Amino acid sequence: MIKEEPVYITGHQHPDTDSIASAIAYAFFKRACGIRAIPCRLGDLNNETEYLLKRFGFPMPALLKDARITLADLELDSPLAITPETTVRETIQRMHECERNSFAVVNPDQTIAGYVSKSDLANIGLGDTAAEIELLKQTSVDEIARSIDGEIVYTDNETHYDGKTSIIALNEAKVKNYNARDRIIIVGNDAEAQLSLIEKGAGMIIAVWTKQIAPDVIEAAKQYHCPIIISGHGAMNTSRYLFLAPPVRLIMTSDPITFRMNEFAEDVGSKMLRTRFRSYPVIDENKKLAGYASRYHILNHKNKKIILVDHNEFSQSVRNVEKAQILEVIDHHRINDFMTSQPVSFRNEIIGSSATIIATMFRENQIPIPANLAGLLLGAVLSDTLVFQSPTTTRKDIDTANILAALADLDIETFSREMFTAAAASTKQSIYEMIVQDIKFYDINGVRTMISQVIIPDAMAIKAREVEIHRDMNKLYEKKELDLSNCGFCIPDSCRFVWQPCVCGRRER
């Protein structure tokens, strides 16, 4: 089974403020509609976005690494387990009570020591007698007593039972003709017979139909190192349960197949096809039992439900996005390689910011925008439109920004200055670090292109680093095998942006 399936809302790789704010805002919108929505990011945040999240009190969105579902996303069977000392009978009882066909065997720290299935337990009753005798030989007095619901009258550190078992049916010869040496003997409440069997070298006495053992029998047991147990059952059930007394450490699979919580369900399914088990232990990052995955879980799994905001190209999206259940797209960029196997809701507008579209959707559906969310969306609009100076800015962006500013009680000019000052790249950063904070890759008519934008506090300081700019641009140009690379450095000056010449490279074709 899968938990109540969440919907993951994510922007593009190398996220900017519009991408993150749109994901957070649309997740809020979806939750208001009763949908379990989770805002996500696909990379580290830039200075501007971190500043806005902190200013308006939003946590950093979760990092989404892959569109495929992992075992952690599934509602696994609960991590019920047994210990190596659990007897076979106790294990069978727990299987019936919990309706399980298998159990992991765990150490005290909950790491996995082994695995026991019903097939392993069936071998106890259907297997070779010699094997069962060997198991009883290695079973402790305490484990035998627990299995037969018995009371230990006497135990000894120097036990010598060999696992062979006899049920004494007394006749006129009493025990004279029985070979008792080292055997586990099930006998009635005949004190004389019990004493005689101990003296004949019995390895253990299990008394049935009795409430006490005579003192002289106990003394003999001490002398001959023979444990005595009073069974809680008659002779037949005592003999049945006796062979279920071995602890599971003697029959468990010591190196079982396990899966990790972060493994992808489709990979787990491929591995399951090469094995015969129905259920498998799943471990966490500390190698402790976290639950069980069955073939049922894997056969019924579906990959993540995802809504894309501020992008629609798979090359800019989360890894394996083509395998996801894409539900919606909200974007203001060109449409390029987008294709799905089922219909989706696709909203694409010729507009300066995705945040403008999402703010509009709040108003269209009469869902109030909280003041802090309005502030975050305003920051996204101002960032993506460069305070309305970008050529992609529309009247709708400006009108929406004014509405958001009123809701957040902010002055646009003052807020913009504060935001871009906080967002300006640190002079301590390398040019490479500045470039990759807000970078997008495109394939335009077969030309592989990179476009990056960097906000800097001082034009003269960046001009002095021209050699470093060329070096790091060329580094990205070669590393990404680009045909064209372009990076603009802009300086906020009373909310007006001065663009420095772009640094470009062109690969010979």
LOLOBA-653059 format. One record per residue: x negated, y, z of N, C-alpha, C, O in turn; residue in three letters. Coordinates in steps of 0.02 Angstrom, whole numbers, plus 50000, padded with zeros to 5 digits. Each point is the difference from the previous one (the first is absolute). Last residue first. Example, Ala and Ser with C-alpha at 12.3 -4.5 7.8 and 13.67 -1.06 7.14 Angstrom:
BEGIN
493584988850354499585005950003500395005550037499755005550008SER/500104965949988500455005950000499555006050000499484999950033ALA/
***
This chain:
BEGIN
484325122848244500474994649983499774996549936500324995349977ARG/498605020050243499984998949928500444994149984499964994850033GLU/500525020750182499634994049979500034999349924500525001149970ARG/499615020750204500354996549947499574994349976499415000949983ARG/501055018250238499554995549964500394996649946500614999150007GLY/499555024550170500274994749956499454995749973499425002049994CYS/501415018150197499414996249981500234993949961500364995950028VAL/500845029650011500004992850010499334997049978499675002749956CYS/500735023150140499964995949939499964992550017499654998050047PRO/501605017050130499324999949974499984995549937500424995649993GLN/501685018950123499754993549976499295000849973499865004449959TRP/501825008450227499515001449948499704993449979499704996650041VAL/502715011650091499474995149987499565002149941500245001749946PHE/501425009350265499895000149927499394995749986499515000350036ARG/501295004250187500484995749965499975000749924500454997749965CYS/497965013150178500665003050012500534996549958500445003249971SER/497634986349973499845006950017500675003750006500285002449951ASP/498534971050014500595003950021499805007050022499585000750044PRO/499214982549775499885003650062500625003950019500205004549962ILE/498984972449876500405006050008499915002950069499934996450050CYS/499024985349749499895002550068500395006650007499895004649961PHE/500254972249868500095007250010499895001850073500284996750044GLY/499044982749765500115001850071500055007550006499565003749977CYS/500324973649836500175007050009500135001450073500404996650031ASN/498704984249761500095001350071500085007550010499675004049966SER/500414974949829500025007150017500125000850074500434996650029LEU/499244982349875499865003749939499965007550014499665003749966ASP/499804974850211500475005049974499785002649932499414999649982LEU/499924982750206499994999149927500515004549966500444997849963GLU/498905000750277500684998549978500064999049924500544998949974LYS/497345006450127500284994650041500694997949975500154994050000LYS/498735024749900499704993649981500334994250038500154994849971GLU/500575027050080500114999149929499734993249976500334996549961TYR/499245011150260500684997549992500164998349927500334995149985LEU/497595014750055500034993650036500694996849994500054994049987LYS/499595027749930499744994949955500004993150032500094994949966ASN/500545023350165500494999149947499784994549952500394995849979MET/498125010750188500534995850027500574999149950500334994850000ASP/497815019149937499764993350017500574995550023500064994349976ARG/500355028749980499884996249939499794992850015500234995349967HIS/500025019050216500654999049967499914995749938500364995149990ILE/497735012050126500344994550035500674998449968500214994349996GLU/498605024349923499634993849983500344994050031500074994849969VAL/500785026850084500164997949932499664993549981500304995849967GLU/499945019050241499934992650000500154997249931500234994349993ARG/499965029150067499314998250017499884992549998499434997750003ALA/502745011549967499585001349941499284998050013499664997749954LYS/501895001450223500094994349954499595001049937499764995149970ILE/500265022050194499694993950029500054994249952499544995949996ALA/501505024649951499285000449992499664993750026499514997649971MET/502865004950054499804998949931499244999949992499734995849964ALA/501834997050252499545005449979499744998549929499694994749989ASP/501884991050138500075006350037499595005749970500145005950014PRO/501134972549857499385001750035500075006850033500385004349977ILE/501044973349897500075006750028499395001550042499824996050044ILE/500684986749738499695001150065500115007250022499875004649962VAL/500954974549847500085006950022499715000650070500154995850044GLN/499774986849717499955001050072500055007550016499805004349961SER/500494975049832500115007050018500005000650075500364996350035ILE/498884985749747500055001350071500115007450011499655004149971MET/500674976449812499865006650027500085000250075500434996650028THR/499434988349722500044999050073499735006250034499425001949991ARG/501754993649762499445003550033500094999250076500495002550028VAL/501134989649808499394995949998499395003250031499474997050002GLY/502665014149998499854998349931499344996249993499605001349955ASN/500605004550275500385004349955499794998649928499445001749980ILE/500444989250288499814997649934500445003749950500594998449993ASP/498545007150277500504999549947499704996849938499395000349989TYR/500255005250299499734997249939500574999249950500554997950017PHE/498845018150218500474995849963499674997849935499615003749971LYS/499865008450294499774998049934500524995549967500314995850034ILE/498935017450196500625000949960499824998749927499835004649963ASP/498534990750201500575001150045500665000949962500534997850023GLN/497184999449885500434994150004500605001050047500424995650005VAL/497895021849960500334998249936500514994450010500555000449973ILE/498035006850209500515005049982500414997749940500615000650000MET/497554986450067500554999350048500565005049984500584998450008GLU/497455003149863500354993749985500604999150046500544998249977TYR/497975019550062500445001549943500414993849983500595000549983ILE/498655001150269499674999549935500505001849945500604999650011SER/499645010850239500164994349958499575000049937499805005349975GLN/500225012250190499574994450020500134993849957499614995350000LYS/501655025149988499365000849965499514994450018499484999249967THR/503234998150030499465001850044499355000549961499854995949957SER/502635008549937499504994850011499455002650046499795005749993ALA/502735003850020499395001049961499484994750019499914998450058ALA/502295004950045499904994649952499345000549963499774995249971ALA/501045021050189499884993750036499814994549951499644995350018ALA/500985025049890499385001150037499814993750037499424998050001THR/502615002449885499444999249955499335001450034499484997349980PHE/502555005150146499944993249975499384999249957499624995250008MET/500965026350076499784995550054499874993049974499514996850019GLU/501405018949831499315001950018499734995350053499434997649995ARG/502824999849945499564997849947499275001550017499564995849990SER/502125012250156499934992750005499524997449946499594995650014PHE/501005027249981499594998550060499864992650005499434997950012THR/502025009049815499325002749989499544998250058499444997849990GLU/502874995950024499644996349949499285002549992499544996049997ILE/501925003650229499875004949948499554996849948499454997750018ASP/502344989550155499315001449981500005005649947500455000449959LEU/501334984450159499845006450031499275001949987499625001450047ASP/501704979349868499424998950044499805006350038499554999950041ALA/502275000349803500144994550046499444999050051500124998350057LEU/499575017649771500525002350047500164994550051500075001550059ALA/498454993249768499685004850045500515002550052499835000950059ALA/500964985349768499604996150049499675004750051499984998450059LEU/501175011549760500484996650044499624996350055500195000350059ILE/498515009749775500315005150043500514996950048500045002150058ASN/498964983949780499505002150050500305005250048499884999750060ALA/501414993749755499974994650051499515001950055500134998850059THR/500015015549755500625000350040499994994850056500205001450056ASP/498014998249791499985006250040500615000450045499945001550059ILE/499944980749786499494999350052500005006050047499974999250061ASP/501435001649751500274995550051499494998950056500194999550058LYS/499215012749749500435004050045500274995750056500095002350056ARG/497654988849843500655001949973500375004350051499815000650057THR/497474989949875500495002650049500645002249964499995002949946THR/497894988949956500574995350004500545002550047500534996950006THR/497345014449957500445000849941500594995250001500485000949961PRO/498345009150265499904994649951500485000949941500575002150010SER/499475011550189499575002449947499854994749947499745001649947GLN/501544997650273500385002249941499575002649943500265003149953PHE/498764987050245500405005850021500305003449938499945006049990VAL/499064973449974499495005050014500335006750016499825005249972LEU/501284973349991500105005649953499465005450008500025005149966THR/500004975350173500024997549931500105005549948499804999349942ASP/500165006250293499374996849981500014998049926499535001549963SER/502425007350138499495005249992499344997149976499645003149961LEU/502104981850090500195004149941499465005349987499795000949943VAL/499954985850250499904996049939500165004149938499634999649950ALA/500795009950263499284999449988499854996349936499545001749963GLY/502684999150108499795006549976499254999949984499795002549948LEU/501124978650156500195000449929499805006749969499785000349943LEU/499884997050288499564995449963500165000349925499545000249959LEU/501855012150186499335002949998499524995749960499605002649961GLY/502554989250080500045005549952499325003349993499805001949945ALA/500434981850219499984996949934500045005349945499694999449947LEU/500535007650277499314997849987499934996749932499485000749967ASN/502695006750102499545005649990499294997649984499685002749955ALA/502394981549976499735002750062499475005349986499685000049947PRO/502404993749894499274999250001499755003050066500085006050011ILE/502464982949908499605005650027499254998349999499814994250011PRO/502094997049817499614997250057499565005750026499585002549962ILE/502004996149838500195003450062499694996850062500334999150051GLN/499344996449705500344995050042500205002750068500234996350043ASN/498615017349797500524996849960500424995250042500604999249988GLU/497495011150108500565004749993500574996849961500595001050017ARG/497434986550006500295001150066500625004549994500534998550029PHE/498204998649779500424994150014500315000450070500564997750010MET/497875018849922500645000849964500474994250015500615001050007THR/497204998050074500385005050039500685001249968500505000950035ALA/498054985249847500254996750060500395004850045500514998250028ILE/498425010349776500534995349982500314996950062500624999650006ILE/497515014150024500585004049979500594995549983500575001450019THR/497344988950027500335002150062500625004349984500494999950037ALA/498014993249792500484994850018500395001950063500584998150008SER/498395020649823499844995950058500534994750011500605001349991SER/499415015349825499325000750026499814995350055499414999250014GLY/502314996249768500005004250060499294999950031499594995849981ILE/502134991049849499475004749979499965005450053500375005049998ILE/500494969450057500205006949981499395004049979499444999050024GLU/501644974450032499405003749978500225006849975500415000649955ASN/500524975250167500135007249999499355003749984499555000150041ARG/501674973849960499415003749979500195007449994500415001949959PHE/500384971850136500215007050000499385004249986499514999750037SER/500724975049867499825003850059500315007049994500195002249945VAL/499974970149942500145007249999499795003450066500044997050053PRO/498594981549869500695001250018500135007650001499535003850006GLN/498344987049945500404994349977500745000950015500414996049978SER/497715024249969500224995450052500424994549970500235000549943THR/497875021449998500454994849975500184995350057499564998150039MET/498825025549883500494997350048500464994949967500305001349948PHE/497715013649982500004992749994500524996650044499914994250019ASP/500215031049945499524996849955500104992549994500324997749953ASN/500745028750116500164992850005499554996449951500015001549940ILE/499585023250196500174996549938500164992750014499794997350050ARG/500605018350157499464999349952500264996549936500584998149996HIS/500555006350220500035005949956499424999849950499845005249970HIS/501814976750202499365002549975500115006349958500555001649978ASP/500504975250159500135007250002499355003549983499514999450036ILE/501704974249953499435004349986500255007250004500515001749971VAL/500314971550120500115006849977499345003349981499474997850022GLU/500714978550035500705002150006500145006849969500515001049967LEU/497704976650016500025007349997500735002249997500374998149954ILE/498244980050125500695001649982500065007750001500145002950052GLN/497474984149893500465002450052500715000549973500124999649940ALA/497814994949939500334994250030500525002050052500344995750028LYS/498275020249856500424996749949500364993950027500484997649969GLU/497905014750158500665003150001500464996749949500615000150009VAL/496994995850072500514995049982500715002950002500474996450014ASN/497945019850102499764994049967500574994949991500404999050046ARG/500225027149966499734994950044499814993849961500284998549947VAL/499745023549906500414997650056499654994650040499414998649991SER/499995013249797499905004550057500344997350063499985003350052GLN/500164985349738499285000850011499855004650059499454999750028SER/502784996849891499764994450040499255000750016499774997750052PHE/501935023049904499534995849964499724994650046499775001450055GLU/501725016750008500364994449971499544995349962500224994849976ASN/499975026750232499634996549948500454994649971500494997950031HIS/500225016150153499445004149974499554996349951499445002249988ASP/501994981450151500125007249998499365003449974499444997650012VAL/501864976250002499435004149981500205007450000500515001949971LEU/500344974450160500225006049965499385004249986499625001550045ILE/500864970650017499605006149998500375005549962500314998849949ILE/499724974750176500435004949967499665006750005499835002350055LYS/498874972849950500255006150033500485004049956499945000249939LYS/499904973450015499515005150014500335006550023500625000550000ASN/500384974850049499995004849945499505005450019499905001550059LYS/500784970850020499725006750010500085004349937500034997449944HIS/500594978750107500525005150000499725007150006500395004850009ASN/498254975149992500424999249941500525005749995500235001549945LEU/498344997150246499635002049941500444999749937499975004449958ILE/500884988750256499835007050001499705002249933500195005249973HIS/500264971950057500625004049993499845007449997500265003649958TYR/498064980850092500115000549928500635004149986500055003549949ARG/498805002450279500234993849969500085001049924499975005749976SER/498665005450255500285001249933500184993349969499614995350001ALA/500005015250266499944994549951500325002249934500535003150000TYR/498175010550223500634997349976499874994449951499444997549994GLY/498855014050132500485005449994500684997549978500505003750005ALA/496974987950116500624998049967500505005850000500155002850052LEU/497215002549949500504997350046500654998549962500155003249950LYS/497715007649976500054992749989500484996850050499964994050013LYS/499635029949949499604997050053500014992449999499784996850048ASN/501515016649800499305001949989499534997250053499394999749989GLU/502814986149979499905007249994499255001449991499604995549990ASP/501864981749929499595003050053499925007549988500045002449944ILE/501664974849996499755006449975499645003550057500265000450056VAL/500564972549872499875005250049499725006349965499614999549953PRO/502084983049925499295001350010499915005550053500375004949999TYR/501504975349877499905006150039499275000650018499654995150010SER/501104987049855500585004449992499895006750032500255005149977ARG/497854976949909500365002050060500595004649984500025003349947PHE/498214986949904500614996150008500445002350058500554997450010ARG/497625014949797500024996450063500694996950010500465001249961THR/498895013749858499474995050000499984995850063499554995950009ARG/501975022449954500154995049948499484994449998500124994649974LEU/499645024750168500474995150026500144994449950500114994350019MET/498575024449919499634995450043500454994550027499804994350007LYS/501165023149866499564995949957499614994950041499904994349978SER/501445021350137500414995249964499584995549956500134994049995GLY/498855024250115500164994650046500404994649965499884994050011VAL/499685025449870499394996150007500114994150047499764994549987ASP/501995020949986499914996249938499374995850001499984994649971GLU/500535019950212500444994349997499904995849937500034993950002ALA/497985020350113500575001349958500414993649991499734994549993PHE/498745012150227499974996749935500645001349961500555000450029GLU/498885006850202499915004749945499944996749932499855003449950ASN/500394984250258500585004549994499945004649939500515001949971MET/498294973950025499935006350036500605004649987500304999849946ARG/499474971850057500005005949958499955006250044500184999850059PHE/499124971749952500325005950029499985005749948499604999949954THR/499994971450085500055005549951500375005850033500554999150026ILE/498084983350132500605000849959499935005749950499585004550007PRO/498934979450148499825005749957500585001449952499944998949940ASP/500254983750223499555004650034499815006149959499815005250028SER/502374977950001499545001849947499565005550026500255005450016THR/500854976950160500115006049960499505000549943499464997050001MET/500724986150184500304998449935500065006049953500184999249942ILE/498915000950287499744993749974500274998549930499724995749965LEU/500975023150169499315001149978499704993749967499525000449962ARG/502675000550143499965001349928499295001449976499874999749940VAL/500684983950271500035007249985499905001149925499674996049967PRO/501444981150142499375003149978500095007549986500515002049974PRO/501354982850092499635003850050499365003249974499785005050030ALA/501994979549877500045007049979499615004550047500075006149998LEU/500204970650038499635000649938500065006949968499695001549949PHE/501484993450251499284999050014499605001149935499465003050002LEU/502934996650001499705006550012499254999550012499635004849989TYR/501614975249979500085004449942499615006550009499615002049957ARG/500524982750223499554997549948500045004349937499505001149966SER/501975004050209499315001350022499514997749946499525003549985THR/502744991849986499845006949983499305001950023499665004149969ASN/501074973950085500015001049928499805007149981499565001049958MET/500624992550275499444997049965499995001649925499475001549973ALA/501765016450180499974992750003499434997449957499635003949970GLY/500125020950134500444996349955499954992550013499574997650038HIS/499055019950060500665002950007500524996449958500575002249995GLY/497024988250123500335002649941500695002850016500334997950048SER/497334999750096500694997850003500375003249942500055006249997ILE/497234987550032500525004949982500684996850011500114994349979ILE/497035002250080500684997650006500495005749985499935005550026ILE/497234986549929500535005050011500694996650003500124994949968PRO/497424994750091500584998849958500545005250014500324999750053CYS/497364992550044500045005749954500574999449950499915000649939HIS/499504984950256499894997649931500065005649948500024998649940TYR/500275005750296499424995549998499824998049928499424999549982GLN/502525013450061499405003950012499374995849993499505002149971LYS/502574987250014499905004149941499375004350008499635001149951ALA/501124986350232499684995749950499845004049937499484999049969ALA/501725011850199499324998850022499624995749950499415001249986GLU/502885002449978499625006149987499274999150020499555002349965ILE/501934980450084499905000349927499595006249983499564999849957VAL/501114997250266499454995449983499874999849925499434998849978ASP/502395014750106499335002650018499434995349981499485002349977PRO/502844998049880499774997750066499295002550014499595000649954ALA/502185012649890499504994749994499744998350069499875004550041ILE/502605006749852499385000850039499554994049989500224994649979GLN/501885008149908499935006850025499365001150039499795005750011LYS/501184977249772499765000550069499925007450018499895004349958THR/500574985049819500524997950047499755000050073500184995750040TRP/497795003949803500685001949982500494997450053499844995250036VAL/497315010849933500544996450035500685002849978500105006149998ALA/497254991849911500595004349993500594996150029500214994949972ILE/496915003950038500654997150018500545005349990499955005550029ILE/497404989349869500505004850025500634996150015500194995449963MET/497824993049981499735006749991500475005450025499785005450020GLY/499814968050069500435004449959499715007049995499715002550049ALA/499464975950067499635004949959500425004449956499745002749951GLY/500834980250222499804996749938499675004949951499824998149944LYS/501115009350262499424995850016499744996249939499424998149998GLU/502535014749981499445004550014499374995950013499465001649976ILE/502544986849999499775002649936499415004850009499545000149959LEU/501534991050234499654994849964499715002649934499434998349982SER/501955015950147499364998950032499574994949962499405000949991LEU/502805002949936499595006049988499304999050029499505001649968GLN/502124981850074499764999849931499555005949985499494999349966ALA/501545000450244499524994549996499704999549929499404999249992GLU/502345016350052499365002250027499474994649995499425001549987ALA/502785003949863499734994350038499305001950024499524999949961ASP/502145012449893499875002250069499764994350045500105000250061ASN/499444999849664500565002050043499785001850070499415001550012GLY/499055001749758500244994750045500555002850044500065006150009VAL/498034998449777500665002350022500314994350040500104994649974ILE/497235012049958500504995050017500655003550022499995004150046ILE/497554999249811500535003950031500584995250011500264997349952ILE/497144993750039500625001549965500435005050039499935000750061ARG/497894988049996499965006449964500645002049964500005004949962ASP/500084970750126499395004150003500035006049952500124999349940ARG/501514981950104500145006950020499405004649993500075006150006ALA/501144969549915499345003149997500105007550012500255003549956ASN/501354975050129499925006249963499275002450001499674999850052TYR/501424980750064499794998749931499895006349958499884999549940ASN/500845000950296499424995649996499744999349928499394999849990LYS/502485012550126499545003349953499394995749987499505002349971VAL/502774986150102499845006950019499535003049948500175000049941LYS/500934978550051499275000350007499775006950023499405001450007ALA/502904993749948499804996250059499245000150010499764998950056GLU/501085021649813500304993450001499734996250059499705003050045ASN/500455024549844499804994950049500384993549992500604999949985LEU/498555020049852500654996850013499864994150046499754994949977ALA/498835028449942500014993750038500724997850012500385003550034ILE/498275011249773500595000650043500074993250035500104994949967ILE/497675018749915500404994050012500605001850043499955004150046SER/497915007849785500565000650046500374993450006500114996549950THR/497375016949970500454994449990500525000150056499865001750057LYS/498365013949946500535001849955500484994349985500565001249978GLY/497524999650181499774999749930500545001549949499884999349940ASP/499375007250337500504996849957499795000749926499705005049980TYR/499215002350238499704995049955500534996749956499904994349978HIS/499385028650208500504995849967499664995349949499475001449974THR/499805015050219499644994549965500504995349968499994994050013GLU/500665024950120499535002849953499654994749958499715001549948ASN/502854997450160499304998450014499555003049947500185000349941ASP/502534999650187499585000649940499284999250020499835000250059THR/502894995150039499275000050010499665000849933500204996949950TYR/502105006750066499914997950070499265000050017499815002150055VAL/501785010849754499354996950012499944998650075499985004650041ILE/502254997149799499675002950059499354996350012499994993950007GLU/501625010149751499804996150059499685004050056499855006049992GLY/501094995449764500355003650055499854996650066500444999050042ASP/498544995949745500514995350025500405003150058500374996550035ILE/497895016149857500384997149945500564995450024500534999649969SER/497915010450183500455004949972500454996949947500595001649995ARG/497714985050098500525001350050500515005049972500604999250010ALA/497484996449861500454994250001500595001250047500574998649984ILE/497745017550011500395000149937500484994249996500565000749975GLU/497945000350209500505005350004500435000249938500615001050005ASP/497584984150001500524997850045500565005250004500594998350000VAL/497975001949774499895000650073500594997550040500554999249974SER/498494992849777500525004150031499915000150075499894994750030THR/498874992249800499745006850008500505004750033499865006050006GLN/500694971349946499374999550036499715006950015499685001050052LYS/502224996649809500164999450071499384999750043499995002550056LEU/499724997649709500265006450024500164999850074499835004750037LEU/499524975549856499425004550006500235006950026499645003250038GLU/502004980849912499634997950060499415004850012499865001850057ILE/501355000849746500395002350057499664998250066500005003950048GLU/499074988249752499915007250003500385002850060499755004650033ALA/500494972749916499325001350026499885007550008499665002150047ALA/502344990249851500004999250073499325001650030499965003050053THR/500925008649716499694993850023499974999850076499875005050033ASP/502025010949862499304998449985499784993450028500404996250029GLY/501745015849996499964995849940499294997749985499894995949955LEU/500725018750231500454994350004499924995149942500144994050007GLY/498525025650001499944996950067500424993750004499784994950025ILE/500285019549785499474995049998499894996650067499734994550004ASN/501765023949966500294993749977499484994549998500164994150009ALA/499215028250041500334996750057500294993349979500004995350040LEU/499025018549795499484997850047500314996150057499724994950022ASP/501745015049827499664994349969499454997350045499914994050005SER/501255025750054500394993950015499684993949968500064994550027LYS/498235024950026500644999749965500374993650020499724995650032SER/498125022050053500344993650007500675000449964500395004750011VAL/496985008450020500685000349973500314993050004499664995149984TYR/498145021350133500224994649956500725000949980500305005250011GLY/498385011050113499564994250009500194994449952499574996049982ALA/500765032650032500264993449980499474994650007499455000449973ILE/500945022850180499704998049936500204992749986500164996350047THR/500425015450158500484999949945499684999149931500355000549949GLN/498624998150277500005006849971500455000749939499975005049964ASP/499764973850152500255005050048500025007149973500425004050021PRO/499754977549792499565000650058500295005150049500495003449983ASN/501054982149837499605006050013499574999350062500174996450047VAL/501324990649742499724998550066499505005550016499525001049963VAL/502774997949870499285001350007499804998250071500395000950047ALA/501744987449831499755005150046499265000949990499634995349985PHE/502834993449888499285000250012499855005550050500405004550012SER/501794991049909499704993849975499254999650014499674995049986ASN/502605017850141499385000749961499754993249978500134994950033ARG/501765014050122500154998449931499405001449954500075003349949GLU/500134998050298499865005949959500164999049926499935004649959CYS/500404977850204500285006050031499945006149954500475004049995GLU/498534975449939500734999550000500325006450026500485002549971HIS/497194996050039500215000249930500764999749994500305003549960MET/498714993750251499995007049979500225000749927500335004949982ARG/499454973250107500555003550032500045007349978500545002649986GLN/497644984549941500624997949967500605003650029500455002249964ILE/497495001350140500015003149934500644998349963500315004349969THR/499254985350237500185007050010500055003749933500435004349991GLU/498804973550003500715000350019500235007250010500545001849977ARG/497184994349980500404998749940500745000550017500395002849961VAL/498035011550196500064992949980500434999449937500365004649980THR/497985016150100500704998149993500064992849976499664998149952THR/498265014650071500194995350053500744998049997500214995650038GLU/498755020849814499704993449987500214994850051499994994049985PRO/501755025549973499304999950019499714993149985500374995249989THR/501715019349882499864995450055499255000250015499615002949962ILE/502345015349918499414995749994499974995350060500375000850049ALA/501085020449798500044994950053499424995249991499814998349943LEU/500825024349939499374996550014500044995250060499595000450045PRO/502425007249768499675002350061499414995650018499984994149983SER/500795009649761500254996350058499595001950061499405001249994ASP/500735017449818499744993350009500354996550058500325003350042LEU/500155017249789500244998050067499814992750010500394995549987GLU/498225022349851500524994950004500214998750072499615001050046LEU/498605013749882500645003049980500574995050006500585002049995ASP/497134991950044500215004650054500675003249985500355002350046ALA/498544984049795500354996050051500245004450057500504998550033LEU/499275014149737499564995750039500414996050051500595001250009THR/499915011649735500194998950070499504995450034499764995249969ILE/499775022649820500214993250016500144999350074499735003750041ARG/499395016149857500734999549993500254993050015500614999050008ALA/497175014350099500204995649946500764999549999500335000450052ASP/498475014250100499444997349962500214996049939499624999649951LYS/501215021450223500284994449961499454997549953499775003649956LEU/500375011350286499624998649939500294993849966500014994750030LEU/501375023450131499644993749999499644999149933500255002349948ALA/500235022750147500354994249973499574993749999499385000449998PRO/500355019650182499734998049935500384994049974500084995150037MET/501225021450129499444995350001499754998549929500375000949952PRO/500795022650131500144993749967499404995350005499435002249991PHE/501015022450083500124994450045500194993449967500404996250027GLY/498915026949890500714998750005500174993650037500584997950002PHE/497145009749968500375006150017500744998550011500315002950045ARG/498234979849880499875001850070500435006050021500275000150055LYS/499814993249721500294994850042499925001750074500464999250040LEU/498515015149803500735000750001500344994750043500485001450036LEU/497154997849934500195006150036500775000650006500265001450053TYR/498834981349815499894998750072500225006050042500314999250053GLU/499725003349714500544995650023499934998550074500505000050036THR/497785012849863500645003649999500564995750028500395002350042GLU/497444988349926500035004750056500685003450005500275000850055ASN/499794975549826499545005749995500115004850059500464999150041ASN/499894973149958500335006549991499485005649993499454999550027LEU/500394973149901499875004950053500335006749983500115001649942ASP/501054977349948499305001850010499945005050056500495001550034GLY/501594990149882499574995349965499265001750007499584997149966LEU/502915005850184499485003449963499564994749967499994994250021ARG/502755007650086499334997049996499525004649962500215004849968CYS/502434992550172499555003949957499294997150002499774997850052PRO/502664989749985499365001350032499575004149952499854997749945ILE/502944994250110499495002549954499375001950038500035002850054ALA/502514984949964499364999750037499435001849953499734995749964ARG/502905012950023499514995549969499355000350040499765005450018ILE/502325008450007500054993350029499524994949971500104994050010GLY/500125030449948500504996249962500054992850024500344995949969CYS/498075018850122500635003450013500584996549963500585000750019ALA/497244992249939500214997850067500665003250020500414996950033ARG/498605010149765500264993149995500234997450068500514996550004LYS/498465024849988500635000249963500324993049998500604999350012PHE/497245002650076500485002950046500705000049968500494998350032PHE/497764995549831500124994750049500505002350053500434996250021ALA/498825019349823500494995549970500134994050045500554997249998TYR/497855018850073500675003049996500514995249970500564999650024ALA/497154993949986500285000850068500725002549997500444997450034ILE/498385001049762500124993350028500325000550069500474996350015ALA/498865023749881500584997149965500164993150028500594998350008SER/497485012650071500615003350025500624997149968500514999150033ALA/497394993349887500134997850069500645003050028500414996450029ILE/498895010149752500104992750002500194997650070500474996150007SER/498915026549959500654998749970500174992550004500574998150014ASP/497285009150058500535001850047500694998549972500444997650036THR/497664987149866499995007150017500605001650045500374995450020ASP/498154980349921500615004050011499865007350015499535001750036PRO/499374976649855499685006450017500555005250015500055004949964HIS/501204976849924499334999350027499695006950009500215004849967GLN/502434996050034499474997249958499354998950039499935002050058HIS/502494997350068499755004249946499424996549965499944993950003GLY/502194994450140499305001949994499885004749942500334999649948THR/501464984850222500005005949957499305002849997499715001850051ILE/501694973950015499395003950007500015005749949500094998949940TYR/501804985250196499855003149935499395004450011500015004550042VAL/500884972350099499875007249996499905002249928499844996049957PRO/501604982750152499485002049953499915007649999500475003649986GLU/500194978850206500375005249964499505003649956499555003450024GLU/499454974150018500315004750045500435004849959499994999949938LYS/499604975649971499675006550001500385004550049500614999850004ILE/499104971649976500415006050000499575006350000499445000050026MET/
***
